[in-house]
Amino acid sequence: MSRPNPAAADRIPANAQNRYEVTRADLPLSCPMPGMSLWNSHPKVYLPIEDENGESVCPYCGAHYVLKN
């Protein structure tokens, strides 16, 4: 019998989406992001996103991050 994990209830599933909108409050940007469940994800990598187009793609999972202004 497995027990529910209440701490996992508020986590974002890692690699569940292909596009994430982030804000300056999320910087420095990493994939997976701090609020994501890490057990089934890849190693943490920091992504540059503050260039002229405000977008970045994770080299591990292909997640596309867009910086909202």
mmCIF file of the N, C-alpha and C atoms, coordinates in Angstrom:
data_MODEL
# 
_entry.id   MODEL 
# 
loop_
_atom_site.group_PDB 
_atom_site.id 
_atom_site.type_symbol 
_atom_site.label_atom_id 
_atom_site.label_alt_id 
_atom_site.label_comp_id 
_atom_site.label_asym_id 
_atom_site.label_entity_id 
_atom_site.label_seq_id 
_atom_site.pdbx_PDB_ins_code 
_atom_site.Cartn_x 
_atom_site.Cartn_y 
_atom_site.Cartn_z 
_atom_site.occupancy 
_atom_site.B_iso_or_equiv 
_atom_site.pdbx_formal_charge 
_atom_site.auth_seq_id 
_atom_site.auth_comp_id 
_atom_site.auth_asym_id 
_atom_site.auth_atom_id 
_atom_site.pdbx_PDB_model_num 
ATOM 1   N N  . MET A 1 1  ? 0.847  -1.176 0.000   1.00 0.00 ? 1  MET A N  1 
ATOM 2   C CA . MET A 1 1  ? 0.000  0.000  0.000   1.00 0.00 ? 1  MET A CA 1 
ATOM 3   C C  . MET A 1 1  ? 0.889  1.235  0.000   1.00 0.00 ? 1  MET A C  1 
ATOM 4   N N  . SER A 1 2  ? 0.706  2.104  -0.967  1.00 0.00 ? 2  SER A N  1 
ATOM 5   C CA . SER A 1 2  ? 1.520  3.312  -1.034  1.00 0.00 ? 2  SER A CA 1 
ATOM 6   C C  . SER A 1 2  ? 0.816  4.450  -0.317  1.00 0.00 ? 2  SER A C  1 
ATOM 7   N N  . ARG A 1 3  ? 1.618  5.316  0.251   1.00 0.00 ? 3  ARG A N  1 
ATOM 8   C CA . ARG A 1 3  ? 1.083  6.477  0.952   1.00 0.00 ? 3  ARG A CA 1 
ATOM 9   C C  . ARG A 1 3  ? 1.166  7.690  0.037   1.00 0.00 ? 3  ARG A C  1 
ATOM 10  N N  . PRO A 1 4  ? 0.169  8.569  0.072   1.00 0.00 ? 4  PRO A N  1 
ATOM 11  C CA . PRO A 1 4  ? 0.252  9.797  -0.727  1.00 0.00 ? 4  PRO A CA 1 
ATOM 12  C C  . PRO A 1 4  ? 1.336  10.711 -0.178  1.00 0.00 ? 4  PRO A C  1 
ATOM 13  N N  . ASN A 1 5  ? 1.998  11.424 -1.058  1.00 0.00 ? 5  ASN A N  1 
ATOM 14  C CA . ASN A 1 5  ? 3.041  12.349 -0.663  1.00 0.00 ? 5  ASN A CA 1 
ATOM 15  C C  . ASN A 1 5  ? 2.497  13.767 -0.788  1.00 0.00 ? 5  ASN A C  1 
ATOM 16  N N  . PRO A 1 6  ? 2.096  14.410 0.318   1.00 0.00 ? 6  PRO A N  1 
ATOM 17  C CA . PRO A 1 6  ? 1.508  15.749 0.234   1.00 0.00 ? 6  PRO A CA 1 
ATOM 18  C C  . PRO A 1 6  ? 2.484  16.782 -0.306  1.00 0.00 ? 6  PRO A C  1 
ATOM 19  N N  . ALA A 1 7  ? 3.773  16.597 -0.118  1.00 0.00 ? 7  ALA A N  1 
ATOM 20  C CA . ALA A 1 7  ? 4.762  17.546 -0.627  1.00 0.00 ? 7  ALA A CA 1 
ATOM 21  C C  . ALA A 1 7  ? 4.812  17.529 -2.150  1.00 0.00 ? 7  ALA A C  1 
ATOM 22  N N  . ALA A 1 8  ? 4.493  16.415 -2.759  1.00 0.00 ? 8  ALA A N  1 
ATOM 23  C CA . ALA A 1 8  ? 4.530  16.299 -4.215  1.00 0.00 ? 8  ALA A CA 1 
ATOM 24  C C  . ALA A 1 8  ? 3.292  16.890 -4.876  1.00 0.00 ? 8  ALA A C  1 
ATOM 25  N N  . ALA A 1 9  ? 2.260  17.144 -4.117  1.00 0.00 ? 9  ALA A N  1 
ATOM 26  C CA . ALA A 1 9  ? 1.006  17.631 -4.684  1.00 0.00 ? 9  ALA A CA 1 
ATOM 27  C C  . ALA A 1 9  ? 1.142  19.012 -5.304  1.00 0.00 ? 9  ALA A C  1 
ATOM 28  N N  . ASP A 1 10 ? 2.037  19.856 -4.772  1.00 0.00 ? 10 ASP A N  1 
ATOM 29  C CA . ASP A 1 10 ? 2.172  21.210 -5.298  1.00 0.00 ? 10 ASP A CA 1 
ATOM 30  C C  . ASP A 1 10 ? 3.327  21.349 -6.290  1.00 0.00 ? 10 ASP A C  1 
ATOM 31  N N  . ARG A 1 11 ? 3.912  20.261 -6.705  1.00 0.00 ? 11 ARG A N  1 
ATOM 32  C CA . ARG A 1 11 ? 5.018  20.280 -7.660  1.00 0.00 ? 11 ARG A CA 1 
ATOM 33  C C  . ARG A 1 11 ? 4.509  20.295 -9.097  1.00 0.00 ? 11 ARG A C  1 
ATOM 34  N N  . ILE A 1 12 ? 5.285  20.913 -9.978  1.00 0.00 ? 12 ILE A N  1 
ATOM 35  C CA . ILE A 1 12 ? 5.001  20.895 -11.409 1.00 0.00 ? 12 ILE A CA 1 
ATOM 36  C C  . ILE A 1 12 ? 5.670  19.652 -11.970 1.00 0.00 ? 12 ILE A C  1 
ATOM 37  N N  . PRO A 1 13 ? 4.971  18.832 -12.736 1.00 0.00 ? 13 PRO A N  1 
ATOM 38  C CA . PRO A 1 13 ? 5.634  17.654 -13.313 1.00 0.00 ? 13 PRO A CA 1 
ATOM 39  C C  . PRO A 1 13 ? 6.749  18.081 -14.268 1.00 0.00 ? 13 PRO A C  1 
ATOM 40  N N  . ALA A 1 14 ? 7.927  17.540 -14.099 1.00 0.00 ? 14 ALA A N  1 
ATOM 41  C CA . ALA A 1 14 ? 9.053  17.857 -14.977 1.00 0.00 ? 14 ALA A CA 1 
ATOM 42  C C  . ALA A 1 14 ? 8.806  17.275 -16.358 1.00 0.00 ? 14 ALA A C  1 
ATOM 43  N N  . ASN A 1 15 ? 9.210  18.005 -17.373 1.00 0.00 ? 15 ASN A N  1 
ATOM 44  C CA . ASN A 1 15 ? 9.110  17.565 -18.764 1.00 0.00 ? 15 ASN A CA 1 
ATOM 45  C C  . ASN A 1 15 ? 7.671  17.255 -19.184 1.00 0.00 ? 15 ASN A C  1 
ATOM 46  N N  . ALA A 1 16 ? 6.684  17.843 -18.507 1.00 0.00 ? 16 ALA A N  1 
ATOM 47  C CA . ALA A 1 16 ? 5.290  17.568 -18.834 1.00 0.00 ? 16 ALA A CA 1 
ATOM 48  C C  . ALA A 1 16 ? 4.785  18.456 -19.960 1.00 0.00 ? 16 ALA A C  1 
ATOM 49  N N  . GLN A 1 17 ? 5.424  19.580 -20.153 1.00 0.00 ? 17 GLN A N  1 
ATOM 50  C CA . GLN A 1 17 ? 5.034  20.497 -21.209 1.00 0.00 ? 17 GLN A CA 1 
ATOM 51  C C  . GLN A 1 17 ? 6.215  20.689 -22.141 1.00 0.00 ? 17 GLN A C  1 
ATOM 52  N N  . ASN A 1 18 ? 5.950  21.278 -23.276 1.00 0.00 ? 18 ASN A N  1 
ATOM 53  C CA . ASN A 1 18 ? 7.034  21.581 -24.188 1.00 0.00 ? 18 ASN A CA 1 
ATOM 54  C C  . ASN A 1 18 ? 7.312  23.078 -24.217 1.00 0.00 ? 18 ASN A C  1 
ATOM 55  N N  . ARG A 1 19 ? 6.411  23.908 -23.662 1.00 0.00 ? 19 ARG A N  1 
ATOM 56  C CA . ARG A 1 19 ? 6.594  25.359 -23.660 1.00 0.00 ? 19 ARG A CA 1 
ATOM 57  C C  . ARG A 1 19 ? 6.218  25.914 -22.290 1.00 0.00 ? 19 ARG A C  1 
ATOM 58  N N  . TYR A 1 20 ? 7.113  26.708 -21.732 1.00 0.00 ? 20 TYR A N  1 
ATOM 59  C CA . TYR A 1 20 ? 6.883  27.320 -20.433 1.00 0.00 ? 20 TYR A CA 1 
ATOM 60  C C  . TYR A 1 20 ? 7.087  28.821 -20.557 1.00 0.00 ? 20 TYR A C  1 
ATOM 61  N N  . GLU A 1 21 ? 6.185  29.606 -19.987 1.00 0.00 ? 21 GLU A N  1 
ATOM 62  C CA . GLU A 1 21 ? 6.378  31.043 -19.909 1.00 0.00 ? 21 GLU A CA 1 
ATOM 63  C C  . GLU A 1 21 ? 6.959  31.343 -18.539 1.00 0.00 ? 21 GLU A C  1 
ATOM 64  N N  . VAL A 1 22 ? 8.060  32.103 -18.527 1.00 0.00 ? 22 VAL A N  1 
ATOM 65  C CA . VAL A 1 22 ? 8.742  32.434 -17.278 1.00 0.00 ? 22 VAL A CA 1 
ATOM 66  C C  . VAL A 1 22 ? 8.839  33.954 -17.162 1.00 0.00 ? 22 VAL A C  1 
ATOM 67  N N  . THR A 1 23 ? 9.082  34.424 -15.946 1.00 0.00 ? 23 THR A N  1 
ATOM 68  C CA . THR A 1 23 ? 9.239  35.856 -15.693 1.00 0.00 ? 23 THR A CA 1 
ATOM 69  C C  . THR A 1 23 ? 10.627 36.106 -15.132 1.00 0.00 ? 23 THR A C  1 
ATOM 70  N N  . ARG A 1 24 ? 10.963 37.362 -14.966 1.00 0.00 ? 24 ARG A N  1 
ATOM 71  C CA . ARG A 1 24 ? 12.277 37.714 -14.401 1.00 0.00 ? 24 ARG A CA 1 
ATOM 72  C C  . ARG A 1 24 ? 12.443 37.157 -12.983 1.00 0.00 ? 24 ARG A C  1 
ATOM 73  N N  . ALA A 1 25 ? 11.345 36.913 -12.279 1.00 0.00 ? 25 ALA A N  1 
ATOM 74  C CA . ALA A 1 25 ? 11.409 36.324 -10.938 1.00 0.00 ? 25 ALA A CA 1 
ATOM 75  C C  . ALA A 1 25 ? 11.935 34.888 -10.994 1.00 0.00 ? 25 ALA A C  1 
ATOM 76  N N  . ASP A 1 26 ? 11.844 34.232 -12.151 1.00 0.00 ? 26 ASP A N  1 
ATOM 77  C CA . ASP A 1 26 ? 12.318 32.852 -12.311 1.00 0.00 ? 26 ASP A CA 1 
ATOM 78  C C  . ASP A 1 26 ? 13.810 32.780 -12.648 1.00 0.00 ? 26 ASP A C  1 
ATOM 79  N N  . LEU A 1 27 ? 14.461 33.923 -12.841 1.00 0.00 ? 27 LEU A N  1 
ATOM 80  C CA . LEU A 1 27 ? 15.873 33.934 -13.214 1.00 0.00 ? 27 LEU A CA 1 
ATOM 81  C C  . LEU A 1 27 ? 16.759 33.781 -11.997 1.00 0.00 ? 27 LEU A C  1 
ATOM 82  N N  . PRO A 1 28 ? 17.906 33.156 -12.089 1.00 0.00 ? 28 PRO A N  1 
ATOM 83  C CA . PRO A 1 28 ? 18.440 32.517 -13.283 1.00 0.00 ? 28 PRO A CA 1 
ATOM 84  C C  . PRO A 1 28 ? 17.619 31.283 -13.640 1.00 0.00 ? 28 PRO A C  1 
ATOM 85  N N  . LEU A 1 29 ? 17.408 31.098 -14.923 1.00 0.00 ? 29 LEU A N  1 
ATOM 86  C CA . LEU A 1 29 ? 16.560 30.024 -15.425 1.00 0.00 ? 29 LEU A CA 1 
ATOM 87  C C  . LEU A 1 29 ? 17.323 28.704 -15.461 1.00 0.00 ? 29 LEU A C  1 
ATOM 88  N N  . SER A 1 30 ? 16.695 27.684 -14.925 1.00 0.00 ? 30 SER A N  1 
ATOM 89  C CA . SER A 1 30 ? 17.278 26.346 -14.998 1.00 0.00 ? 30 SER A CA 1 
ATOM 90  C C  . SER A 1 30 ? 16.203 25.375 -15.447 1.00 0.00 ? 30 SER A C  1 
ATOM 91  N N  . CYS A 1 31 ? 16.628 24.293 -16.046 1.00 0.00 ? 31 CYS A N  1 
ATOM 92  C CA . CYS A 1 31 ? 15.724 23.214 -16.426 1.00 0.00 ? 31 CYS A CA 1 
ATOM 93  C C  . CYS A 1 31 ? 16.287 21.930 -15.830 1.00 0.00 ? 31 CYS A C  1 
ATOM 94  N N  . PRO A 1 32 ? 15.515 21.219 -15.054 1.00 0.00 ? 32 PRO A N  1 
ATOM 95  C CA . PRO A 1 32 ? 14.169 21.531 -14.594 1.00 0.00 ? 32 PRO A CA 1 
ATOM 96  C C  . PRO A 1 32 ? 14.170 22.716 -13.639 1.00 0.00 ? 32 PRO A C  1 
ATOM 97  N N  . MET A 1 33 ? 13.028 23.408 -13.588 1.00 0.00 ? 33 MET A N  1 
ATOM 98  C CA . MET A 1 33 ? 12.886 24.568 -12.715 1.00 0.00 ? 33 MET A CA 1 
ATOM 99  C C  . MET A 1 33 ? 12.729 24.094 -11.270 1.00 0.00 ? 33 MET A C  1 
ATOM 100 N N  . PRO A 1 34 ? 13.004 24.978 -10.296 1.00 0.00 ? 34 PRO A N  1 
ATOM 101 C CA . PRO A 1 34 ? 12.956 24.578 -8.880  1.00 0.00 ? 34 PRO A CA 1 
ATOM 102 C C  . PRO A 1 34 ? 11.651 23.945 -8.428  1.00 0.00 ? 34 PRO A C  1 
ATOM 103 N N  . GLY A 1 35 ? 10.508 24.327 -8.956  1.00 0.00 ? 35 GLY A N  1 
ATOM 104 C CA . GLY A 1 35 ? 9.228  23.781 -8.508  1.00 0.00 ? 35 GLY A CA 1 
ATOM 105 C C  . GLY A 1 35 ? 8.830  22.491 -9.188  1.00 0.00 ? 35 GLY A C  1 
ATOM 106 N N  . MET A 1 36 ? 9.702  21.924 -10.015 1.00 0.00 ? 36 MET A N  1 
ATOM 107 C CA . MET A 1 36 ? 9.369  20.695 -10.746 1.00 0.00 ? 36 MET A CA 1 
ATOM 108 C C  . MET A 1 36 ? 9.814  19.459 -9.991  1.00 0.00 ? 36 MET A C  1 
ATOM 109 N N  . SER A 1 37 ? 9.079  18.382 -10.151 1.00 0.00 ? 37 SER A N  1 
ATOM 110 C CA . SER A 1 37 ? 9.493  17.097 -9.592  1.00 0.00 ? 37 SER A CA 1 
ATOM 111 C C  . SER A 1 37 ? 10.739 16.637 -10.340 1.00 0.00 ? 37 SER A C  1 
ATOM 112 N N  . LEU A 1 38 ? 11.762 16.223 -9.632  1.00 0.00 ? 38 LEU A N  1 
ATOM 113 C CA . LEU A 1 38 ? 13.037 15.906 -10.266 1.00 0.00 ? 38 LEU A CA 1 
ATOM 114 C C  . LEU A 1 38 ? 13.302 14.419 -10.435 1.00 0.00 ? 38 LEU A C  1 
ATOM 115 N N  . TRP A 1 39 ? 12.514 13.577 -9.854  1.00 0.00 ? 39 TRP A N  1 
ATOM 116 C CA . TRP A 1 39 ? 12.853 12.158 -9.826  1.00 0.00 ? 39 TRP A CA 1 
ATOM 117 C C  . TRP A 1 39 ? 12.930 11.534 -11.213 1.00 0.00 ? 39 TRP A C  1 
ATOM 118 N N  . ASN A 1 40 ? 12.196 12.054 -12.192 1.00 0.00 ? 40 ASN A N  1 
ATOM 119 C CA . ASN A 1 40 ? 12.202 11.439 -13.517 1.00 0.00 ? 40 ASN A CA 1 
ATOM 120 C C  . ASN A 1 40 ? 12.748 12.381 -14.578 1.00 0.00 ? 40 ASN A C  1 
ATOM 121 N N  . SER A 1 41 ? 13.554 13.329 -14.167 1.00 0.00 ? 41 SER A N  1 
ATOM 122 C CA . SER A 1 41 ? 14.035 14.337 -15.084 1.00 0.00 ? 41 SER A CA 1 
ATOM 123 C C  . SER A 1 41 ? 15.512 14.137 -15.404 1.00 0.00 ? 41 SER A C  1 
ATOM 124 N N  . HIS A 1 42 ? 16.096 15.128 -16.018 1.00 0.00 ? 42 HIS A N  1 
ATOM 125 C CA . HIS A 1 42 ? 17.502 15.099 -16.413 1.00 0.00 ? 42 HIS A CA 1 
ATOM 126 C C  . HIS A 1 42 ? 18.316 15.954 -15.450 1.00 0.00 ? 42 HIS A C  1 
ATOM 127 N N  . PRO A 1 43 ? 19.650 15.960 -15.574 1.00 0.00 ? 43 PRO A N  1 
ATOM 128 C CA . PRO A 1 43 ? 20.459 16.821 -14.705 1.00 0.00 ? 43 PRO A CA 1 
ATOM 129 C C  . PRO A 1 43 ? 20.092 18.294 -14.897 1.00 0.00 ? 43 PRO A C  1 
ATOM 130 N N  . LYS A 1 44 ? 20.221 19.063 -13.833 1.00 0.00 ? 44 LYS A N  1 
ATOM 131 C CA . LYS A 1 44 ? 19.897 20.486 -13.879 1.00 0.00 ? 44 LYS A CA 1 
ATOM 132 C C  . LYS A 1 44 ? 20.890 21.219 -14.779 1.00 0.00 ? 44 LYS A C  1 
ATOM 133 N N  . VAL A 1 45 ? 20.359 22.062 -15.653 1.00 0.00 ? 45 VAL A N  1 
ATOM 134 C CA . VAL A 1 45 ? 21.179 22.866 -16.552 1.00 0.00 ? 45 VAL A CA 1 
ATOM 135 C C  . VAL A 1 45 ? 20.652 24.295 -16.519 1.00 0.00 ? 45 VAL A C  1 
ATOM 136 N N  . TYR A 1 46 ? 21.559 25.264 -16.469 1.00 0.00 ? 46 TYR A N  1 
ATOM 137 C CA . TYR A 1 46 ? 21.157 26.671 -16.501 1.00 0.00 ? 46 TYR A CA 1 
ATOM 138 C C  . TYR A 1 46 ? 21.086 27.132 -17.941 1.00 0.00 ? 46 TYR A C  1 
ATOM 139 N N  . LEU A 1 47 ? 20.028 27.900 -18.257 1.00 0.00 ? 47 LEU A N  1 
ATOM 140 C CA . LEU A 1 47 ? 19.765 28.320 -19.629 1.00 0.00 ? 47 LEU A CA 1 
ATOM 141 C C  . LEU A 1 47 ? 19.832 29.833 -19.766 1.00 0.00 ? 47 LEU A C  1 
ATOM 142 N N  . PRO A 1 48 ? 20.539 30.328 -20.774 1.00 0.00 ? 48 PRO A N  1 
ATOM 143 C CA . PRO A 1 48 ? 20.525 31.771 -21.035 1.00 0.00 ? 48 PRO A CA 1 
ATOM 144 C C  . PRO A 1 48 ? 19.203 32.149 -21.704 1.00 0.00 ? 48 PRO A C  1 
ATOM 145 N N  . ILE A 1 49 ? 18.585 33.224 -21.230 1.00 0.00 ? 49 ILE A N  1 
ATOM 146 C CA . ILE A 1 49 ? 17.293 33.604 -21.804 1.00 0.00 ? 49 ILE A CA 1 
ATOM 147 C C  . ILE A 1 49 ? 17.161 35.114 -21.963 1.00 0.00 ? 49 ILE A C  1 
ATOM 148 N N  . GLU A 1 50 ? 18.111 35.866 -21.474 1.00 0.00 ? 50 GLU A N  1 
ATOM 149 C CA . GLU A 1 50 ? 17.987 37.318 -21.501 1.00 0.00 ? 50 GLU A CA 1 
ATOM 150 C C  . GLU A 1 50 ? 18.590 37.936 -22.758 1.00 0.00 ? 50 GLU A C  1 
ATOM 151 N N  . ASP A 1 51 ? 18.557 37.245 -23.879 1.00 0.00 ? 51 ASP A N  1 
ATOM 152 C CA . ASP A 1 51 ? 19.064 37.820 -25.124 1.00 0.00 ? 51 ASP A CA 1 
ATOM 153 C C  . ASP A 1 51 ? 17.959 38.598 -25.828 1.00 0.00 ? 51 ASP A C  1 
ATOM 154 N N  . GLU A 1 52 ? 18.171 38.976 -27.068 1.00 0.00 ? 52 GLU A N  1 
ATOM 155 C CA . GLU A 1 52 ? 17.221 39.830 -27.781 1.00 0.00 ? 52 GLU A CA 1 
ATOM 156 C C  . GLU A 1 52 ? 15.859 39.200 -28.004 1.00 0.00 ? 52 GLU A C  1 
ATOM 157 N N  . ASN A 1 53 ? 15.760 37.885 -28.107 1.00 0.00 ? 53 ASN A N  1 
ATOM 158 C CA . ASN A 1 53 ? 14.446 37.278 -28.349 1.00 0.00 ? 53 ASN A CA 1 
ATOM 159 C C  . ASN A 1 53 ? 13.788 36.732 -27.082 1.00 0.00 ? 53 ASN A C  1 
ATOM 160 N N  . GLY A 1 54 ? 14.497 36.630 -25.970 1.00 0.00 ? 54 GLY A N  1 
ATOM 161 C CA . GLY A 1 54 ? 13.907 36.187 -24.711 1.00 0.00 ? 54 GLY A CA 1 
ATOM 162 C C  . GLY A 1 54 ? 13.400 34.764 -24.726 1.00 0.00 ? 54 GLY A C  1 
ATOM 163 N N  . GLU A 1 55 ? 14.103 33.878 -25.454 1.00 0.00 ? 55 GLU A N  1 
ATOM 164 C CA . GLU A 1 55 ? 13.703 32.483 -25.524 1.00 0.00 ? 55 GLU A CA 1 
ATOM 165 C C  . GLU A 1 55 ? 14.919 31.589 -25.339 1.00 0.00 ? 55 GLU A C  1 
ATOM 166 N N  . SER A 1 56 ? 14.676 30.382 -24.867 1.00 0.00 ? 56 SER A N  1 
ATOM 167 C CA . SER A 1 56 ? 15.744 29.407 -24.704 1.00 0.00 ? 56 SER A CA 1 
ATOM 168 C C  . SER A 1 56 ? 15.157 28.008 -24.801 1.00 0.00 ? 56 SER A C  1 
ATOM 169 N N  . VAL A 1 57 ? 15.975 27.061 -25.243 1.00 0.00 ? 57 VAL A N  1 
ATOM 170 C CA . VAL A 1 57 ? 15.549 25.670 -25.377 1.00 0.00 ? 57 VAL A CA 1 
ATOM 171 C C  . VAL A 1 57 ? 16.510 24.793 -24.593 1.00 0.00 ? 57 VAL A C  1 
ATOM 172 N N  . CYS A 1 58 ? 15.957 23.880 -23.796 1.00 0.00 ? 58 CYS A N  1 
ATOM 173 C CA . CYS A 1 58 ? 16.767 22.955 -23.010 1.00 0.00 ? 58 CYS A CA 1 
ATOM 174 C C  . CYS A 1 58 ? 17.420 21.925 -23.933 1.00 0.00 ? 58 CYS A C  1 
ATOM 175 N N  . PRO A 1 59 ? 18.740 21.732 -23.828 1.00 0.00 ? 59 PRO A N  1 
ATOM 176 C CA . PRO A 1 59 ? 19.407 20.754 -24.683 1.00 0.00 ? 59 PRO A CA 1 
ATOM 177 C C  . PRO A 1 59 ? 19.083 19.304 -24.314 1.00 0.00 ? 59 PRO A C  1 
ATOM 178 N N  . TYR A 1 60 ? 18.584 19.060 -23.106 1.00 0.00 ? 60 TYR A N  1 
ATOM 179 C CA . TYR A 1 60 ? 18.256 17.699 -22.687 1.00 0.00 ? 60 TYR A CA 1 
ATOM 180 C C  . TYR A 1 60 ? 16.868 17.265 -23.133 1.00 0.00 ? 60 TYR A C  1 
ATOM 181 N N  . CYS A 1 61 ? 15.859 18.069 -22.789 1.00 0.00 ? 61 CYS A N  1 
ATOM 182 C CA . CYS A 1 61 ? 14.477 17.636 -23.019 1.00 0.00 ? 61 CYS A CA 1 
ATOM 183 C C  . CYS A 1 61 ? 13.761 18.415 -24.115 1.00 0.00 ? 61 CYS A C  1 
ATOM 184 N N  . GLY A 1 62 ? 14.374 19.484 -24.597 1.00 0.00 ? 62 GLY A N  1 
ATOM 185 C CA . GLY A 1 62 ? 13.761 20.263 -25.657 1.00 0.00 ? 62 GLY A CA 1 
ATOM 186 C C  . GLY A 1 62 ? 12.688 21.226 -25.194 1.00 0.00 ? 62 GLY A C  1 
ATOM 187 N N  . ALA A 1 63 ? 12.525 21.402 -23.884 1.00 0.00 ? 63 ALA A N  1 
ATOM 188 C CA . ALA A 1 63 ? 11.531 22.346 -23.379 1.00 0.00 ? 63 ALA A CA 1 
ATOM 189 C C  . ALA A 1 63 ? 11.879 23.747 -23.869 1.00 0.00 ? 63 ALA A C  1 
ATOM 190 N N  . HIS A 1 64 ? 10.867 24.469 -24.301 1.00 0.00 ? 64 HIS A N  1 
ATOM 191 C CA . HIS A 1 64 ? 11.028 25.812 -24.846 1.00 0.00 ? 64 HIS A CA 1 
ATOM 192 C C  . HIS A 1 64 ? 10.562 26.800 -23.796 1.00 0.00 ? 64 HIS A C  1 
ATOM 193 N N  . TYR A 1 65 ? 11.467 27.686 -23.385 1.00 0.00 ? 65 TYR A N  1 
ATOM 194 C CA . TYR A 1 65 ? 11.158 28.700 -22.367 1.00 0.00 ? 65 TYR A CA 1 
ATOM 195 C C  . TYR A 1 65 ? 11.057 30.063 -23.035 1.00 0.00 ? 65 TYR A C  1 
ATOM 196 N N  . VAL A 1 66 ? 10.018 30.826 -22.667 1.00 0.00 ? 66 VAL A N  1 
ATOM 197 C CA . VAL A 1 66 ? 9.795  32.156 -23.212 1.00 0.00 ? 66 VAL A CA 1 
ATOM 198 C C  . VAL A 1 66 ? 9.711  33.136 -22.033 1.00 0.00 ? 66 VAL A C  1 
ATOM 199 N N  . LEU A 1 67 ? 10.511 34.185 -22.092 1.00 0.00 ? 67 LEU A N  1 
ATOM 200 C CA . LEU A 1 67 ? 10.527 35.192 -21.044 1.00 0.00 ? 67 LEU A CA 1 
ATOM 201 C C  . LEU A 1 67 ? 9.420  36.212 -21.291 1.00 0.00 ? 67 LEU A C  1 
ATOM 202 N N  . LYS A 1 68 ? 8.473  36.282 -20.343 1.00 0.00 ? 68 LYS A N  1 
ATOM 203 C CA . LYS A 1 68 ? 7.384  37.267 -20.422 1.00 0.00 ? 68 LYS A CA 1 
ATOM 204 C C  . LYS A 1 68 ? 7.864  38.582 -19.845 1.00 0.00 ? 68 LYS A C  1 
ATOM 205 N N  . ASN A 1 69 ? 7.464  39.665 -20.462 1.00 0.00 ? 69 ASN A N  1 
ATOM 206 C CA . ASN A 1 69 ? 7.837  40.997 -19.947 1.00 0.00 ? 69 ASN A CA 1 
ATOM 207 C C  . ASN A 1 69 ? 6.792  41.541 -19.026 1.00 0.00 ? 69 ASN A C  1 
# 
